[in-house]
Amino acid sequence: MKDYLKKLRKRCEQKVADTRTAMRASDSADEVRSLGETLDTLAAELKELDEKLAELEGEGEGEGEDPGAAGEGADSEASRSTQMNPMATYGNLRTVASFQVGEQRSAESNDDPFATLAYRQAFHQLVTRRTPLPEQHRAAVNQALSQSRAADAVTLTSDTTAVIPTTLVQDIISKADTCGNVWAKTTKTNIQGGVEIPIMDLKPSATWIGEGEVSKDQKLSATDKVVFTYHGLECRIAQSILVSVVTIDAFEKKFVELGTEAMVKAMEAAVVNGDGLGKMLGITKDPRIKSIITLAPEDFTSWEGWQKKVIAKIPKAYRNGEFIMEQGTFDGYINGMVDLNGQPIARVNYGIEGEETYRFAGKTVETVEPALLPSYEDAATGDVVAIFGKLSDYVVNSNMQMQLVQWTDHDTNKNKTKLLLICDGKVVDPHGFMLIKKGAAPSGV
């Protein structure tokens, strides 16, 4: 029995070595993650084998000469001690599986120190168990934070700070683009903060060149500029939720879900109505947008009012935009509206999957929550109740290198965790946006 278990253990060790080799050669984050799961499974199997072997040793089976030692040479006393200690063996295998050995880490082919399996596992332990990052990871984090454009504004010496693994950030970005329609439609850039960017650099145009002519450098004037600054978006996560997650895959899935939903909601709210004070400057608060239409109740509920006061005022160059309004506004006031001939102006289409697509006056309607825009019924006189424009003309600027900060609130004796993202956002073409406000009802009504 003991010889059989030793043969199984040897085969398992060979699988560990083969898996490690495959991880070094892989350039795919998904493949590395899958191989990491395989290593975890193999380590668990090895632990069970060592426990069974230890039980046999304790029962006295195989006392005397070890049959498995023939042909392998005499083991040292330390080696024998390790083989007979299942926890020590398991600890060594976990070290191998986690790529914590310095020589193995230096052999990794990934140039991004925050995309390695070793860093992901260290990050997992930091967040769930508050285990300090190993020295080699702390050095990489300190270097990244020192290069961060606003690290000194968000990092305190008393905080435990880490850069969120690249694979997690990519998952958060991917999920964010499917989580919020407003956020997904904005333009994302990574431009140095504090630099004046001419609008035409963000909205390029093309010109015709005559046949046989050579293109000449043109001195273009750019009077309109936009400057992106630094704003910190903070997302706090309950430590108890993270601690309850055991495996690294479950942790990463939960981490992405918690971080994405909260941050997308905050960024969408800022895109629409941010005041620019400590956050992005929203469309409704941008003083450069001069096209503002006020609709009295009788105009807001009639096609004639929309046609003459809104549709007719949209420049032809910007007619490929869309309406943005609260869901209740569309359902209660726009849907069902007809023209002078009784033909419906608004419609709701249902796709194969049952999803709803809204259109009004031939334009797409993006409906949002009341946190972004108030419904017409609940809005006060003078409030913006609808927007027309292209969300791609709103630019969100960020390096998307998210940071995690842990600290202890000594007033409540609680450990707290938060995510930090440095970003800014502005409208780059204010001429393409129109704000529709709620007007006052006629006197006596």
Residue pairs with C-beta under 8 A, 6 or more apart in sequence:
1 56
1 61
2 53
2 56
2 61
2 62
2 67
2 68
3 67
3 68
5 49
5 52
5 53
5 56
6 53
6 68
8 49
9 46
9 49
9 50
9 53
12 42
12 45
12 46
12 49
13 46
15 42
16 39
16 42
16 43
16 46
16 93
16 96
16 97
19 35
19 38
19 39
19 42
20 39
20 96
20 99
20 104
22 31
22 35
23 32
23 35
23 36
23 39
23 99
23 117
24 104
24 107
24 108
24 109
25 109
26 32
26 35
26 109
27 109
27 110
29 115
29 166
29 167
29 170
32 117
33 117
33 167
33 249
36 97
36 117
36 120
36 121
36 248
37 249
39 96
39 97
39 98
40 97
40 247
40 248
42 93
42 97
43 90
43 93
43 94
43 97
46 89
46 90
46 93
47 86
47 89
47 90
47 93
50 86
50 89
50 90
51 86
53 83
53 84
53 86
54 84
54 85
54 86
56 62
57 84
69 75
75 83
81 88
82 88
82 89
82 92
83 89
95 101
96 104
98 117
98 118
98 121
99 105
99 108
99 116
99 117
99 118
99 121
100 118
100 134
102 136
105 116
105 118
105 136
108 116
108 118
110 116
112 166
113 119
113 137
113 140
114 140
114 144
114 163
114 164
114 165
114 166
115 165
115 166
115 167
118 137
119 137
119 140
119 165
120 165
120 167
120 168
120 248
120 252
121 248
122 131
122 133
122 134
122 137
123 133
123 162
123 164
123 165
123 168
123 404
124 248
124 251
124 252
125 131
126 132
126 133
126 160
126 162
126 404
126 406
127 242
127 251
127 255
127 404
127 406
127 417
128 242
128 243
128 245
128 246
128 251
129 243
130 160
130 406
130 415
132 138
132 160
133 141
133 162
137 162
140 163
141 161
141 162
141 163
144 163
144 401
145 151
145 155
145 161
145 163
145 403
148 399
148 401
148 403
148 422
149 192
149 193
149 230
149 399
149 422
150 193
150 230
150 232
150 422
151 403
153 230
153 232
154 232
154 403
154 405
154 420
154 422
155 161
155 403
155 405
156 405
156 407
158 407
159 405
159 406
159 407
160 405
160 406
160 407
161 403
161 404
161 405
161 406
162 403
162 404
163 401
163 402
163 403
163 404
164 172
164 401
164 402
164 403
164 404
164 419
167 252
168 252
168 255
168 256
169 400
169 401
169 402
171 252
171 256
172 256
172 259
172 260
172 263
172 402
173 400
175 256
175 257
175 260
176 183
176 184
176 260
176 263
176 264
177 183
177 184
178 184
179 260
179 261
179 264
180 264
180 265
180 267
180 268
181 366
182 268
182 271
182 272
182 324
182 366
182 368
182 372
182 391
183 264
183 267
183 268
183 271
183 396
185 366
185 391
185 392
186 271
186 391
186 392
186 394
186 395
186 396
186 425
187 202
187 392
187 393
187 394
187 395
187 396
187 428
188 395
188 396
188 397
188 398
188 400
189 202
189 228
189 395
189 396
189 397
190 397
190 398
190 399
190 400
191 197
191 228
191 397
193 228
193 229
193 230
193 397
193 424
194 227
194 228
194 229
195 227
195 228
196 225
196 226
196 227
197 225
197 226
197 227
197 228
198 222
198 224
198 225
199 222
199 224
199 225
199 226
199 428
199 429
200 220
200 222
200 224
201 222
202 226
202 395
202 428
203 393
203 428
203 429
209 215
226 395
226 426
226 428
228 395
228 397
228 424
228 425
228 426
229 424
230 422
230 424
231 278
231 279
231 280
231 422
231 423
231 424
232 420
232 421
232 422
233 263
233 266
233 267
233 279
233 420
233 421
233 422
233 423
234 418
234 419
234 420
235 258
235 259
235 262
235 263
235 266
235 418
235 419
235 421
236 416
236 417
236 418
237 258
237 259
237 417
237 418
237 419
238 417
239 414
239 415
239 416
239 417
241 254
241 258
242 251
242 254
242 255
242 417
245 251
245 254
259 402
259 419
263 419
263 421
265 371
267 280
267 396
267 423
267 425
268 368
268 372
269 282
269 371
269 372
270 279
270 280
270 282
270 425
271 280
271 282
271 283
271 391
271 394
271 396
271 425
272 282
272 283
272 284
272 324
272 368
272 372
272 373
272 387
273 282
273 283
273 284
273 285
273 372
273 373
273 384
274 280
274 281
274 282
274 285
274 425
275 281
275 282
275 285
276 282
276 285
280 396
280 423
280 424
280 425
280 426
281 425
281 426
281 427
283 289
283 387
283 389
283 394
283 427
283 433
283 435
284 373
284 384
284 387
284 435
286 426
286 427
286 430
286 433
288 427
288 430
289 427
289 430
289 433
289 434
289 435
290 430
291 313
291 431
291 433
291 434
291 435
292 434
292 435
292 437
293 309
293 310
293 313
293 434
293 435
293 436
293 437
294 382
294 436
294 437
294 438
294 439
295 305
295 306
295 309
295 310
295 436
295 437
295 438
295 439
296 305
296 439
296 440
296 441
296 442
297 439
297 441
297 445
298 305
298 442
299 305
299 306
299 309
299 439
300 306
300 333
300 376
300 385
300 438
300 439
301 333
301 337
302 337
303 337
303 338
303 339
303 340
303 345
304 340
306 337
306 345
306 361
307 339
307 361
310 388
310 434
310 436
311 361
313 434
314 321
314 388
314 434
315 431
317 432
318 389
318 390
318 431
318 432
320 390
321 363
321 388
321 389
321 390
321 432
321 433
322 363
322 364
322 365
322 366
322 388
322 389
322 390
322 391
323 360
323 363
323 364
323 365
323 366
323 386
323 387
323 388
324 365
324 366
324 367
324 368
324 373
324 386
324 387
324 388
324 389
324 391
325 334
325 365
325 366
325 367
325 368
325 373
325 385
325 386
325 387
326 367
326 368
326 369
326 370
326 372
326 373
326 374
326 375
326 376
326 385
327 367
327 368
327 369
327 375
328 370
328 375
328 376
328 377
328 378
329 373
329 375
329 376
329 377
329 385
329 386
330 346
330 358
330 360
330 365
330 367
332 375
332 376
332 377
333 376
334 345
334 346
334 360
334 365
335 346
335 347
335 348
335 358
336 344
336 346
337 344
337 345
337 346
337 360
338 344
338 345
339 345
345 360
345 361
346 358
346 359
346 360
346 361
346 365
347 358
347 359
348 356
348 357
348 358
348 359
349 356
349 357
349 359
350 356
350 357
351 357
357 364
358 364
358 365
358 366
358 367
359 365
363 388
366 391
370 378
373 384
373 385
373 386
373 387
374 380
374 383
374 385
375 385
376 385
376 438
379 385
379 438
380 438
381 438
381 439
381 440
382 437
382 438
383 437
383 438
384 435
384 436
384 437
385 436
385 437
385 438
386 435
386 436
387 433
387 434
387 435
387 436
388 433
388 434
388 436
389 432
389 433
389 434
390 432
393 427
393 428
393 429
393 432
393 433
394 425
394 426
394 427
394 428
395 425
395 426
395 427
395 428
396 423
396 424
396 425
397 423
397 424
397 425
398 421
398 422
398 423
398 424
399 422
400 421
401 422
402 419
402 420
402 421
403 419
403 420
403 421
404 417
404 418
404 419
404 420
405 417
405 418
405 419
405 420
406 415
406 416
406 417
407 415
407 416
408 414
408 415
408 416
409 415
409 416
427 433
